[in-house]
Amino acid sequence: MQQTLEELNARVREAAGWIPKLRETVGRVVVGQQHLLDRLLVGLLANGHVLLEGVPGLAKTLAVRTLASAIHASFNRVQFTPDLLPADIVGTLIYNPGDGKYHATRGPVFANFVLADEINRAPAKVQSALLEAMQERQVTLGGETHKLPVPFLVLATENPIDQEGTYPLPEAQVDRFMLKVVVGYPDFAEERRILDTMAFTKPNLDVERVIDMEQILAARAVVDSMHVDDKVRDYIVHLVFATRDPEKYKVGDLRPLIQFGASPRATIALTLAAKAWALLQGRAFVTPGDIKAIGADVLRHRVILTYEAEAQGITSDDVVKRVFDNVPVP
């Protein structure tokens, strides 16, 4: 095992060689927001969609667009608005009088990276247009199935639900995002750098393409081969089960606060995200610390709270923290 682990560590170092260069390239445009960039990289490595939530002006859209621009891949941006239609995203059938047939016209979802900007500005029927694409990596138009490009990643931004003109995302939609990242304000030093960099009528937002898709796919193959000990696997399952049966894990006072716990999709997502996080740390194996580092981003949108919790001002982050604090670490 030792020899195998050493070989895998060497593969990790080789597969992650492009990450510092990508960080540097994106960092020239996006000041600070290291937490945000790390989570975008996790989604990129683990083949998981990412939802970014934060008030306007925190560089959510800029970060996604800059990351996509630094990669040799196709990129489309969809601005979600109340009058958007599902066909504006996935495409539609258009009648051709020349041959008397309907032909599929592909929408902007057919790209390696799709930026769903302000996804909760559109009603649920439009948001749900992405369900099949995000889960199955395909789109059905007129009874015909069209495969999406490989890889395919949805990076969505949303404003907090209490912002004016927003619609809550359906639970089925939210659950398809591997990560939900809450984007906060920059600190004083970062905001001063933002001022120095961006306070121009035409700031320099040009980004060179520094990596290609083959490097990302090679890194994903290494993520798949990362070592996860059986005790760590059990720890992941215990964490997810604690959101469904808190009494068993001595957090019974959470029962009135949780309406629905995390689904098996959360177990898969937490494992994949922890593997990707370990690779970013330069390791070929997953530790409980990796799971704790990325766990809140994987679980916060999958724990559905009761009205009682909302009335008490308790958030899903509070519940997830209690779960991590009480489930024994192997």
Contacts in CASP RR format, 6 or more apart in sequence:
PFRMAT RR
TARGET T0000
AUTHOR 0000-0000-0000
METHOD contacts of the structure
MODEL  1
MQQTLEELNARVREAAGWIPKLRETVGRVVVGQQHLLDRLLVGLLANGHV
LLEGVPGLAKTLAVRTLASAIHASFNRVQFTPDLLPADIVGTLIYNPGDG
KYHATRGPVFANFVLADEINRAPAKVQSALLEAMQERQVTLGGETHKLPV
PFLVLATENPIDQEGTYPLPEAQVDRFMLKVVVGYPDFAEERRILDTMAF
TKPNLDVERVIDMEQILAARAVVDSMHVDDKVRDYIVHLVFATRDPEKYK
VGDLRPLIQFGASPRATIALTLAAKAWALLQGRAFVTPGDIKAIGADVLR
HRVILTYEAEAQGITSDDVVKRVFDNVPVP
5 227 0 8 1.000
5 284 0 8 1.000
5 285 0 8 1.000
8 222 0 8 1.000
8 225 0 8 1.000
8 226 0 8 1.000
8 227 0 8 1.000
8 284 0 8 1.000
8 285 0 8 1.000
9 282 0 8 1.000
9 283 0 8 1.000
9 284 0 8 1.000
11 222 0 8 1.000
11 225 0 8 1.000
11 284 0 8 1.000
12 222 0 8 1.000
12 226 0 8 1.000
12 279 0 8 1.000
12 282 0 8 1.000
12 283 0 8 1.000
12 284 0 8 1.000
13 282 0 8 1.000
15 215 0 8 1.000
15 218 0 8 1.000
15 219 0 8 1.000
15 221 0 8 1.000
15 222 0 8 1.000
15 279 0 8 1.000
16 219 0 8 1.000
16 222 0 8 1.000
16 279 0 8 1.000
16 280 0 8 1.000
16 282 0 8 1.000
18 210 0 8 1.000
18 211 0 8 1.000
18 215 0 8 1.000
18 219 0 8 1.000
19 41 0 8 1.000
19 280 0 8 1.000
21 210 0 8 1.000
21 211 0 8 1.000
22 41 0 8 1.000
22 67 0 8 1.000
22 70 0 8 1.000
22 71 0 8 1.000
22 210 0 8 1.000
22 211 0 8 1.000
23 37 0 8 1.000
25 70 0 8 1.000
25 207 0 8 1.000
25 208 0 8 1.000
25 210 0 8 1.000
26 37 0 8 1.000
26 63 0 8 1.000
26 66 0 8 1.000
26 67 0 8 1.000
26 70 0 8 1.000
26 207 0 8 1.000
27 37 0 8 1.000
27 66 0 8 1.000
28 207 0 8 1.000
29 62 0 8 1.000
29 66 0 8 1.000
29 204 0 8 1.000
29 205 0 8 1.000
29 207 0 8 1.000
30 36 0 8 1.000
30 37 0 8 1.000
30 59 0 8 1.000
30 62 0 8 1.000
30 63 0 8 1.000
30 66 0 8 1.000
31 59 0 8 1.000
31 186 0 8 1.000
31 190 0 8 1.000
31 193 0 8 1.000
31 194 0 8 1.000
31 197 0 8 1.000
31 198 0 8 1.000
32 186 0 8 1.000
32 190 0 8 1.000
32 193 0 8 1.000
33 58 0 8 1.000
33 59 0 8 1.000
33 63 0 8 1.000
33 183 0 8 1.000
33 186 0 8 1.000
33 190 0 8 1.000
35 181 0 8 1.000
35 183 0 8 1.000
36 52 0 8 1.000
36 59 0 8 1.000
36 60 0 8 1.000
36 63 0 8 1.000
36 181 0 8 1.000
36 183 0 8 1.000
37 63 0 8 1.000
37 67 0 8 1.000
38 280 0 8 1.000
39 50 0 8 1.000
39 179 0 8 1.000
39 181 0 8 1.000
39 294 0 8 1.000
39 297 0 8 1.000
40 50 0 8 1.000
40 63 0 8 1.000
40 64 0 8 1.000
40 67 0 8 1.000
40 155 0 8 1.000
41 276 0 8 1.000
41 280 0 8 1.000
42 179 0 8 1.000
42 273 0 8 1.000
42 276 0 8 1.000
42 277 0 8 1.000
42 280 0 8 1.000
42 294 0 8 1.000
42 297 0 8 1.000
43 49 0 8 1.000
43 50 0 8 1.000
43 153 0 8 1.000
43 178 0 8 1.000
43 179 0 8 1.000
43 273 0 8 1.000
43 276 0 8 1.000
44 67 0 8 1.000
44 153 0 8 1.000
44 216 0 8 1.000
45 216 0 8 1.000
45 219 0 8 1.000
45 220 0 8 1.000
45 223 0 8 1.000
45 276 0 8 1.000
45 279 0 8 1.000
45 280 0 8 1.000
46 178 0 8 1.000
46 220 0 8 1.000
46 223 0 8 1.000
46 269 0 8 1.000
46 272 0 8 1.000
46 273 0 8 1.000
46 275 0 8 1.000
46 276 0 8 1.000
47 151 0 8 1.000
47 153 0 8 1.000
47 220 0 8 1.000
47 272 0 8 1.000
48 153 0 8 1.000
48 177 0 8 1.000
48 178 0 8 1.000
48 179 0 8 1.000
48 269 0 8 1.000
48 272 0 8 1.000
49 134 0 8 1.000
49 153 0 8 1.000
49 154 0 8 1.000
49 155 0 8 1.000
49 156 0 8 1.000
49 176 0 8 1.000
49 177 0 8 1.000
49 178 0 8 1.000
49 179 0 8 1.000
50 153 0 8 1.000
50 154 0 8 1.000
50 155 0 8 1.000
50 156 0 8 1.000
50 177 0 8 1.000
50 178 0 8 1.000
50 179 0 8 1.000
50 180 0 8 1.000
50 181 0 8 1.000
51 119 0 8 1.000
51 156 0 8 1.000
51 157 0 8 1.000
51 158 0 8 1.000
51 174 0 8 1.000
51 177 0 8 1.000
51 179 0 8 1.000
51 180 0 8 1.000
51 181 0 8 1.000
51 301 0 8 1.000
52 60 0 8 1.000
52 63 0 8 1.000
52 64 0 8 1.000
52 155 0 8 1.000
52 156 0 8 1.000
52 157 0 8 1.000
52 158 0 8 1.000
52 181 0 8 1.000
52 183 0 8 1.000
53 157 0 8 1.000
53 158 0 8 1.000
53 159 0 8 1.000
53 160 0 8 1.000
53 180 0 8 1.000
53 181 0 8 1.000
53 182 0 8 1.000
53 183 0 8 1.000
54 60 0 8 1.000
54 157 0 8 1.000
54 158 0 8 1.000
54 159 0 8 1.000
54 160 0 8 1.000
54 182 0 8 1.000
54 183 0 8 1.000
54 184 0 8 1.000
55 159 0 8 1.000
55 160 0 8 1.000
55 163 0 8 1.000
56 159 0 8 1.000
58 183 0 8 1.000
58 184 0 8 1.000
58 185 0 8 1.000
58 186 0 8 1.000
59 183 0 8 1.000
60 157 0 8 1.000
60 183 0 8 1.000
61 115 0 8 1.000
61 117 0 8 1.000
61 157 0 8 1.000
62 205 0 8 1.000
64 113 0 8 1.000
64 115 0 8 1.000
64 155 0 8 1.000
64 157 0 8 1.000
65 75 0 8 1.000
65 77 0 8 1.000
65 115 0 8 1.000
66 205 0 8 1.000
66 207 0 8 1.000
67 113 0 8 1.000
67 155 0 8 1.000
68 75 0 8 1.000
68 113 0 8 1.000
68 115 0 8 1.000
68 155 0 8 1.000
69 75 0 8 1.000
69 207 0 8 1.000
69 209 0 8 1.000
70 207 0 8 1.000
70 208 0 8 1.000
70 209 0 8 1.000
70 210 0 8 1.000
70 211 0 8 1.000
71 112 0 8 1.000
71 113 0 8 1.000
71 209 0 8 1.000
71 210 0 8 1.000
71 211 0 8 1.000
71 212 0 8 1.000
71 213 0 8 1.000
71 216 0 8 1.000
72 209 0 8 1.000
72 211 0 8 1.000
72 212 0 8 1.000
72 213 0 8 1.000
73 111 0 8 1.000
73 112 0 8 1.000
73 113 0 8 1.000
73 212 0 8 1.000
73 213 0 8 1.000
74 111 0 8 1.000
74 112 0 8 1.000
74 113 0 8 1.000
74 149 0 8 1.000
75 111 0 8 1.000
75 112 0 8 1.000
75 113 0 8 1.000
75 114 0 8 1.000
75 115 0 8 1.000
76 108 0 8 1.000
76 109 0 8 1.000
76 110 0 8 1.000
76 111 0 8 1.000
76 113 0 8 1.000
76 114 0 8 1.000
76 115 0 8 1.000
77 108 0 8 1.000
77 114 0 8 1.000
77 115 0 8 1.000
77 117 0 8 1.000
78 84 0 8 1.000
78 88 0 8 1.000
78 89 0 8 1.000
78 108 0 8 1.000
78 109 0 8 1.000
78 114 0 8 1.000
78 115 0 8 1.000
78 116 0 8 1.000
78 117 0 8 1.000
79 117 0 8 1.000
79 118 0 8 1.000
80 116 0 8 1.000
80 117 0 8 1.000
80 118 0 8 1.000
80 119 0 8 1.000
80 120 0 8 1.000
80 121 0 8 1.000
80 122 0 8 1.000
80 126 0 8 1.000
80 127 0 8 1.000
81 121 0 8 1.000
81 122 0 8 1.000
82 121 0 8 1.000
82 122 0 8 1.000
82 123 0 8 1.000
82 165 0 8 1.000
84 122 0 8 1.000
84 126 0 8 1.000
85 126 0 8 1.000
86 125 0 8 1.000
86 126 0 8 1.000
86 128 0 8 1.000
86 129 0 8 1.000
87 107 0 8 1.000
88 107 0 8 1.000
88 108 0 8 1.000
88 126 0 8 1.000
89 107 0 8 1.000
89 108 0 8 1.000
89 109 0 8 1.000
89 126 0 8 1.000
89 129 0 8 1.000
89 130 0 8 1.000
90 107 0 8 1.000
90 109 0 8 1.000
90 129 0 8 1.000
90 130 0 8 1.000
90 133 0 8 1.000
90 139 0 8 1.000
90 141 0 8 1.000
91 104 0 8 1.000
91 105 0 8 1.000
91 106 0 8 1.000
91 107 0 8 1.000
91 109 0 8 1.000
91 139 0 8 1.000
91 141 0 8 1.000
92 104 0 8 1.000
92 105 0 8 1.000
92 141 0 8 1.000
93 102 0 8 1.000
93 103 0 8 1.000
93 104 0 8 1.000
93 105 0 8 1.000
93 141 0 8 1.000
93 142 0 8 1.000
94 102 0 8 1.000
94 103 0 8 1.000
94 105 0 8 1.000
95 101 0 8 1.000
95 102 0 8 1.000
96 102 0 8 1.000
96 103 0 8 1.000
102 142 0 8 1.000
104 141 0 8 1.000
104 142 0 8 1.000
104 144 0 8 1.000
104 146 0 8 1.000
106 139 0 8 1.000
106 146 0 8 1.000
108 114 0 8 1.000
109 130 0 8 1.000
109 133 0 8 1.000
109 139 0 8 1.000
109 148 0 8 1.000
110 139 0 8 1.000
110 146 0 8 1.000
110 148 0 8 1.000
110 149 0 8 1.000
111 149 0 8 1.000
111 152 0 8 1.000
112 149 0 8 1.000
112 150 0 8 1.000
112 151 0 8 1.000
112 152 0 8 1.000
112 153 0 8 1.000
112 213 0 8 1.000
113 153 0 8 1.000
113 155 0 8 1.000
114 152 0 8 1.000
114 153 0 8 1.000
114 154 0 8 1.000
114 155 0 8 1.000
115 155 0 8 1.000
115 156 0 8 1.000
115 157 0 8 1.000
116 130 0 8 1.000
116 154 0 8 1.000
116 155 0 8 1.000
116 156 0 8 1.000
116 157 0 8 1.000
117 156 0 8 1.000
117 157 0 8 1.000
118 157 0 8 1.000
118 158 0 8 1.000
118 159 0 8 1.000
119 127 0 8 1.000
119 156 0 8 1.000
119 157 0 8 1.000
119 158 0 8 1.000
119 169 0 8 1.000
120 127 0 8 1.000
120 158 0 8 1.000
120 159 0 8 1.000
120 161 0 8 1.000
120 166 0 8 1.000
120 167 0 8 1.000
120 168 0 8 1.000
120 169 0 8 1.000
121 159 0 8 1.000
121 165 0 8 1.000
121 166 0 8 1.000
121 167 0 8 1.000
122 167 0 8 1.000
123 167 0 8 1.000
124 167 0 8 1.000
124 169 0 8 1.000
124 170 0 8 1.000
124 173 0 8 1.000
127 167 0 8 1.000
127 169 0 8 1.000
127 170 0 8 1.000
127 173 0 8 1.000
128 170 0 8 1.000
128 172 0 8 1.000
128 173 0 8 1.000
130 154 0 8 1.000
130 173 0 8 1.000
130 176 0 8 1.000
131 172 0 8 1.000
131 173 0 8 1.000
131 176 0 8 1.000
132 138 0 8 1.000
132 139 0 8 1.000
132 140 0 8 1.000
133 139 0 8 1.000
133 148 0 8 1.000
133 152 0 8 1.000
133 154 0 8 1.000
134 154 0 8 1.000
134 176 0 8 1.000
134 177 0 8 1.000
135 176 0 8 1.000
137 147 0 8 1.000
137 148 0 8 1.000
137 150 0 8 1.000
137 152 0 8 1.000
138 145 0 8 1.000
138 146 0 8 1.000
138 147 0 8 1.000
138 148 0 8 1.000
139 145 0 8 1.000
139 146 0 8 1.000
139 148 0 8 1.000
140 146 0 8 1.000
151 213 0 8 1.000
151 216 0 8 1.000
151 217 0 8 1.000
151 220 0 8 1.000
154 177 0 8 1.000
156 177 0 8 1.000
158 166 0 8 1.000
158 169 0 8 1.000
159 166 0 8 1.000
160 166 0 8 1.000
161 168 0 8 1.000
171 260 0 8 1.000
171 304 0 8 1.000
174 180 0 8 1.000
174 301 0 8 1.000
174 302 0 8 1.000
175 263 0 8 1.000
175 265 0 8 1.000
175 301 0 8 1.000
175 302 0 8 1.000
176 265 0 8 1.000
177 301 0 8 1.000
178 269 0 8 1.000
178 272 0 8 1.000
178 273 0 8 1.000
178 298 0 8 1.000
179 269 0 8 1.000
179 273 0 8 1.000
179 294 0 8 1.000
179 297 0 8 1.000
179 298 0 8 1.000
180 297 0 8 1.000
180 300 0 8 1.000
180 301 0 8 1.000
181 297 0 8 1.000
182 300 0 8 1.000
182 317 0 8 1.000
185 191 0 8 1.000
186 194 0 8 1.000
197 203 0 8 1.000
219 279 0 8 1.000
222 279 0 8 1.000
223 272 0 8 1.000
223 275 0 8 1.000
223 276 0 8 1.000
223 279 0 8 1.000
224 275 0 8 1.000
226 275 0 8 1.000
226 278 0 8 1.000
226 279 0 8 1.000
226 284 0 8 1.000
226 285 0 8 1.000
226 286 0 8 1.000
227 284 0 8 1.000
227 285 0 8 1.000
227 286 0 8 1.000
228 271 0 8 1.000
228 274 0 8 1.000
228 275 0 8 1.000
228 285 0 8 1.000
228 286 0 8 1.000
229 285 0 8 1.000
229 286 0 8 1.000
229 330 0 8 1.000
231 330 0 8 1.000
232 286 0 8 1.000
232 287 0 8 1.000
232 288 0 8 1.000
232 291 0 8 1.000
232 330 0 8 1.000
233 271 0 8 1.000
234 330 0 8 1.000
235 288 0 8 1.000
235 291 0 8 1.000
235 327 0 8 1.000
235 329 0 8 1.000
235 330 0 8 1.000
236 267 0 8 1.000
236 270 0 8 1.000
236 271 0 8 1.000
236 274 0 8 1.000
236 291 0 8 1.000
237 267 0 8 1.000
238 249 0 8 1.000
238 327 0 8 1.000
238 328 0 8 1.000
239 270 0 8 1.000
239 291 0 8 1.000
239 295 0 8 1.000
239 299 0 8 1.000
239 323 0 8 1.000
239 324 0 8 1.000
239 327 0 8 1.000
240 261 0 8 1.000
240 262 0 8 1.000
240 264 0 8 1.000
240 266 0 8 1.000
240 267 0 8 1.000
240 270 0 8 1.000
240 299 0 8 1.000
241 248 0 8 1.000
241 249 0 8 1.000
242 248 0 8 1.000
242 249 0 8 1.000
242 251 0 8 1.000
242 323 0 8 1.000
242 326 0 8 1.000
242 327 0 8 1.000
243 258 0 8 1.000
243 261 0 8 1.000
243 262 0 8 1.000
243 266 0 8 1.000
243 299 0 8 1.000
243 302 0 8 1.000
243 303 0 8 1.000
243 319 0 8 1.000
243 320 0 8 1.000
243 323 0 8 1.000
244 258 0 8 1.000
244 261 0 8 1.000
244 262 0 8 1.000
246 252 0 8 1.000
246 253 0 8 1.000
246 254 0 8 1.000
246 255 0 8 1.000
246 258 0 8 1.000
246 323 0 8 1.000
247 255 0 8 1.000
249 323 0 8 1.000
249 326 0 8 1.000
249 327 0 8 1.000
250 326 0 8 1.000
251 322 0 8 1.000
251 323 0 8 1.000
251 326 0 8 1.000
254 319 0 8 1.000
254 322 0 8 1.000
254 323 0 8 1.000
256 306 0 8 1.000
256 308 0 8 1.000
256 309 0 8 1.000
257 305 0 8 1.000
257 306 0 8 1.000
257 308 0 8 1.000
257 309 0 8 1.000
257 312 0 8 1.000
257 314 0 8 1.000
257 319 0 8 1.000
258 303 0 8 1.000
258 304 0 8 1.000
258 305 0 8 1.000
258 306 0 8 1.000
258 309 0 8 1.000
258 319 0 8 1.000
259 304 0 8 1.000
259 305 0 8 1.000
259 306 0 8 1.000
260 303 0 8 1.000
260 304 0 8 1.000
261 302 0 8 1.000
261 303 0 8 1.000
261 304 0 8 1.000
262 299 0 8 1.000
262 302 0 8 1.000
262 303 0 8 1.000
263 302 0 8 1.000
265 302 0 8 1.000
266 298 0 8 1.000
266 299 0 8 1.000
266 302 0 8 1.000
269 298 0 8 1.000
270 291 0 8 1.000
270 294 0 8 1.000
270 295 0 8 1.000
270 298 0 8 1.000
270 299 0 8 1.000
271 286 0 8 1.000
273 294 0 8 1.000
273 295 0 8 1.000
273 297 0 8 1.000
273 298 0 8 1.000
274 286 0 8 1.000
274 290 0 8 1.000
274 291 0 8 1.000
274 294 0 8 1.000
274 295 0 8 1.000
275 286 0 8 1.000
277 290 0 8 1.000
277 293 0 8 1.000
277 294 0 8 1.000
278 284 0 8 1.000
278 285 0 8 1.000
278 286 0 8 1.000
278 287 0 8 1.000
278 290 0 8 1.000
281 290 0 8 1.000
288 329 0 8 1.000
288 330 0 8 1.000
292 324 0 8 1.000
295 320 0 8 1.000
295 324 0 8 1.000
296 317 0 8 1.000
296 320 0 8 1.000
296 321 0 8 1.000
296 324 0 8 1.000
299 316 0 8 1.000
299 320 0 8 1.000
299 323 0 8 1.000
300 316 0 8 1.000
300 317 0 8 1.000
300 320 0 8 1.000
301 316 0 8 1.000
303 316 0 8 1.000
303 319 0 8 1.000
303 320 0 8 1.000
305 314 0 8 1.000
305 315 0 8 1.000
305 316 0 8 1.000
305 319 0 8 1.000
309 319 0 8 1.000
END
